[in-house]
Amino acid sequence: MIMGGSYECRVRCCNRAATLGGLWRELSQSKPSGRVRIETAVAAGLAGLGIIQAPSYAVHDAVKAGRLTALLQDWQTPTIPVHLVYPPNRYLSAKVRVFIDWAVALFERHSTLRRGCPSGCLGMPVGLEAGTVQSKYAHDVPREQAAARDRHTILQMMRRAIVLLLLSAALLLPANLDPRSAAWSWPERWNPWAPLRIGEVPNLLTRYKLSRLSDSPELCGAALAGSGFRYESLSPRSGTGACPLDNAVRIRASSLELATPLTLSCPAAVSLALWERHVLQPAARRHFGAPAARLEHLGSYACRTIGGRRGAPLSQHASADALDVAGVVLRDGRRIRVVHDWSAGSEAGAFLREVRGGACNWFDAVLSPDFDAAHVDHLHLDRGRHRVCR
């Protein structure tokens, strides 16, 4: 409770407020049981109209300056929690992050008002104790990681814009000129209709070419044939139960050795080939001075729901669109494992985070130990319906 000026009154006096200096209007419609704006209550207290009840952050400056006096310091109303709720988008926008940072800083500053008071001395608490204020964003996403995500988002937007420009240019060509014909002068790497070649250095069109493979088994088969993988094509009959296989392969060896074969859809296999060649191997040489020799995994195709929960949607594993990578073994015998090295703060941990981030360029969903406890020992990579990189 807060008392302003030298006046005291019962709560009922708020039914009618006196006019002071022409600044106050008669509150003829207000009732003791009605709602009163915080600003109005604070203004009434500052005007000396009586006792008010207000959140500590609203009266902090006035109490500190001696314009309001705290009463009933041993009594507090129930705590009012404060929640910041926002959509679970893959990338948190700069506007949302700025607002969250501002709100957290605001309540952190005012939560210090409660120090030194037996139960809080400034009336209605706001549900934030000193030193414990945090937000989901502030707790889960470091600023440098958020900045990296912003850069990745900008690159994605630029990539899409260039693809659209190239496609628009193709549509403006004379009707008798086929951009896929020999008369078309673009280099194959920059021709959006040219086949995807895994060995080529990726450019802004690579992701677009990769997306086309889901609708064309012929294009996908041609791309995978240039991967160097040892594999065999599977018929739909090789699936089980409610999980038939469509355009899937069994990989005996990728560019790395495999302890057990992987069953993947053709698009997921091409994504794996791109990841190994353009992300995993360069990162291994950069961090350890040695290439990766063996890929350790926890499986791929499995006819099950997400998390194995009853009634949950089918997992991407059920369509052979996902694999779980547990770690790699280098050519010199060193072993890097997600379960041991992810949080170690070592070179191995930095390597794992780099290959996780690079996987987001070639897979749709990439889930790591940063996502939840279910992924503490592996990286989940899938070609699915949702874009997630965590």
Phi, psi and omega in degrees: 000146180233137177246133178251145178060211181251014183262148172228143177206165175278168181301328183297339182292343179289351179294337183211120182252140179284153177271124180243114176062023179075006184267345184246139176257154179292127180269065188291336183268351184284148178227155180304329182269356182279175178267138179237133179299144181301318181300321180292318179297316180296318179298322178296319178295318179294332179277359177080027183275350177147204183271136179233162174235123185210157177298151183299322183294336183280340184240008184305306184295321182292321178292319181296326180275356179083010180279339175231152181240133180282134177240161175049056186292343179268004183239136180222145172281165180303146180294139177256112181288152177242124181239139172252114186244132179213158183296146181279061179287159180297316180242124180283126184292158181298323180297316180294317181297318179298317180294317180298316179300317181296315182295318180296316179297322180299310183285332173297318182295316184278342178292340179291347178297337187276349180293138176085358179252138182305315182227019187094131191244009184236039175081220189295119178285164182250010175083018181230113179275150181302134175081000182241007183287132175201161175238165179299319180295312184295330183278322191261332188237103177300154183299319181294326177290321178296320178296320178297322179294322177298317179298319179296320179298317180297317178297321178297317180295318178297319180298315180295321180297319180293319177301316179296321178296318180294318178294321179295320178298321179295324180291336181273359179292157174304147185297332182272006180249114179272119182296346178268000182274173181293337181289343180285126192266358180293144171297150184303323181299332183253013176262114184297341180267353179290152181293153176285131177240117188297328183284345181286149176295127182300146174224194185292343181265350186299316180296323178295315179297323178296320181295333181289339185293334181295335182257000183220097177302328180294312178298319182294317179297321179294320179294315183293330179298334179267012184275338186084003178289150168260114187208169174222143180284147181247147176272158178303335182291345181282353176286174181234142172051235183274014186235071179291155180260137180232118179054054183248160179225155172253118185264118177279323177207134174271212171288352177240163174289148176235132178294321177224151182297157176249134172255116184223152169295155182302314178300321179293325178294320177295320176299319178298318180298316178297318181296314181297316186285317190256353180235301188296307183294315176299322180293320179297316179293323182290320184274327188237351182070018180212145179282161174282142181245329183222138178258125177259130184223165180252012178118172181223275183288128176203125181280089183208168176273173178296123181068006182069018183277138178295130179085354179283160177297160177296140177286161173295339174297332183291340178250012180063028179261009185218153171217156180244115182265122181266337180164186179223157173242129181281166181297331180275005175099349178294142184242127178246123182234139181299316187296329183260329192253348185301314185255017185281345183070024184252181176298324178296320178295319178296321178299313181297321179291325178293316181288332173296312180297320179293330178297334181294341177285336188243343176245160181274320178236127178231114183240133184234184175302340176291343183279304177195175184292337180292343181247028184292338185243012181198166171255122177270122180239124179215156172255092185233203185271341188242144178263113178221135177224098185215000000 
